[in-house]
Amino acid sequence: TWQDEDRHLNGHSAVHGDCLFTTETDVLTGQGVLGVRHRETFELLDVWPTQGRDPHEMLVLPGGVLGIDEPFLLVANGGIQTHADMGRTQLNHLPMDSSVVAMHPRTGRVLNQWTLRDSRLSLRHMAVHASGVVGIAMQAHHAVEADQEAAPVLALLDEQGLRPVAESIGVNGYAGDIATTPEGFVISCTKNDSAAQFDLQGKLLNTQQAKAACALASRGGEVWLGHQAGEDKH
């Protein structure tokens, strides 16, 4: 049960060593933070800023990935501004602050940070491929409908940097989740009632219709997709 009145939980956590890390937002300032807790007792040990707003999914990655020699935390700052009196209601008129940040798991020191040129793309869910490439599912928050429709919903992060995938446009600007496949990544396009598979270079391999497609999980060559009941999709 969440009992901290100073911050609200953003729904994701990760374990490394003796610590449980939780993505949170400071209620008063709107800034993103990681709660550092004892993995057994959940006692709050520290609070680290994530250098952005609305931190969402977090991964624990081994050394040697993304050009970083030691194990680290990778946090997706969704960037959406909220207000203490309005819960998770988005304040569209304020600038977004979305990024992906690598943090030291013992000190919270920022090891690297990546951003996209389009500040209205919210970086939210992530999956790491066996090759070390990280796929990031995005949700667009443009004020103009045409810009929203034209927005990509997949970005790739590797040692060369963070880049949007051009072939991931045309799905109403919303990816619900992401998972790995042997070839690359699959994303769920919730508002477009579909799922799409891409290779590691961002080439679209195939698409599949699935009503309100959202949650994804994978193991080896198998992928599980959560979607609205009543359709038999595989």
N, C-alpha and C positions, 0 to 999 in steps of 0.2 A: 504494500500500500504506500503510495507516494505521499509524504508528509512534509516536504520542504516548501515553505511558503515563499522563499526568496527566488526559486528557480522552478521551471516546469520541465518535465521529462519529454524528450523528443522521440522516444520510441525505439532507440537502438542502443546496444551495449556490446562490449567485447571484453574478453578476459586475457590478461597477460601476466605471468608470474603469480604473485599473491593479490593482484589488483583486478577489480571489476571497474571498467570505465563506462560511463553513461553520457550520451549526448544530451545537453540541456541548454536552456535559454534563461538568462538572468531576467527576472520579471520586470525590474525597474528600468534597466538600461537597454534591454533587447539584444544584448550581446551574447554570442554563443560561447559556451564553456563545456569542458569535460569535467564531470564529477569523478573523482578518484576515490574508490571505495575498497575496503577489505573484501575479498571475494567470498569469505565465509560469513562474516558478521554484518556486512554492508555498511560498516561504520565509515562515515565520510572522512577521508584523510587529507584531501586537497581539492582545489578547484583551479583548472587551467583554462585560460582564454584560447579559443580556437581561431582567433584572428579573422572572424567573420560572423555572420548572423545565421541563425536557424540550422545548427549542425544536425545532420541526419545520420546516414549510415556510416559505420566505422569498421575498418579492417585492421587486423594485425598481420603485418607482412614481414617476411624474413629478410635478412641482410642480402644485398646483391640485387634487389629489385629496385627499379627506377633510379639506379645509380647511387643508392644509399647503402653503405657498407654494413650497417648493423640493423637488427630488427627495429621496426617502428610502427606507429599507429598512423593510419591514413584516414582522414576525416573529410567527409563531403559537407561543406557549408552550403545549405540550400539557398541562403541569402535573403529569405523573405522577412521583411520587417513586420513585427507584430507589436501589440500594446498590452500592458499589464491588465487593463480593464476590459479587454476584448478577446481574451483567450488566444486561439489560433487564427483569428480573423486577420486576413492579409490587408496591409495598408498599401494599396497599389500606387499611391501618389508619391511614396518615398522611394529613394534609390535602393536597389538590391545590392547585396554584398555576398555574392556567391563565389566559392573557390574550393579547391581541394588542397588540404594542408597535411604535410608529413610532420609528425611530432615524436619526440623522444619519449619512450614509454616509462622512463624513470624520473624525468625532470620536467616534461612538458615543453622542452625547448623546440622551437620550430626549425625543422631541418630543411624544408622547402615548401613553396606554395605556388600553385598554378591557378590561373584565371583564364576565362574566355573573353574575347573581344565584345561579344554581345552580353551585356550585363543583365538582360532580362531572362536568361536561361538559368534555371535553378538546377544545380547539381545535387542529386539526391541519393540514388541507390548505386551500389558498386559491386563488381565481381572481378576477381583476379584470375586470369588464365594461367595455365601451367607455364607458358612462355614468359610470364612476368608482365604482360600487357594488362592494364586495368581498363575495364569497360565501365562507363558511367551512364546511367539512365537519367534523362533530364525532363523537366517540365517547364514549358515556356509560359511566360507571364507578360505578354505584350498587350498594350492597350488597343492596338488596331488588329482586327480579326484576320486580315490578310497576312500580317506579320506573324501572327500566331500559327496560322496554317502552314506557312513557309518555314517555320523553325525546325531545326533538326532535334531529334530526341535521344541521340546517342553520341557520346564523346569517347575518345580513346586517349589513354595516358600511358606514355612509355618514356624511355630515357631522352627522346627527342622533344618531349613536351606534351601539352594537352591540346587536342584538336577536335572540332566537331566533325561528324560523319555526314557528308553531303547527301548520301543516298538514304538517310533516315528521315527525310522530310515527308510532308503530305499525310500525316497521321494525327492531325489536330493538335500537334504540339504537346503531347502528353505520353510519357512512358511510365508505366506503373512499377515495373520491376525489371531485373536483369539477372541472367544466369549464364554460366559458361557452357560451351559445347566443345568437342574436340577441334572443330574448325574455327571457333571464335566465341561469339556471344549470341544469345537470343534475348529479345526485349518484348515485353507486353505493351501493346498500344491500346490502353484502356478505352479512350474516347473514340477510337477508330475500330473497336471490336475486332482486334487482330493481334497476332504475334509475328515477329519478323526475326530472321536469322541472318547474321553477318559474319564475314570472315575477319581475320585479324588486321586486314588492310582497310576494313570498312566497306567492303563490297557486299551488296545485298544478295543473299543466296536464295531465300524463299520466304514466302509469307503464308499465313494460315488464318482463316477467320475463326474468331472465338468471342462470343458476346461478353463484353465487360471484362476482357482478359486482364489479369492483374498479377497475383502472386506467382513466383517462379522458383523452382529448385531443380538442381541437376546433380547427377553423379555419373561419372564416366560419359557414356554416350546417351544416357537417358535423361529426359527433361520432363518435369511435372509442371503443368500450367493450371492455375486456379481461374475459373471463369464462371459466368452466370449459369445456374443449373438449367437443365432442359436441353442441352446440346451435347451430342456425343462426339467429342474431339479427342484426338490422340497426339 
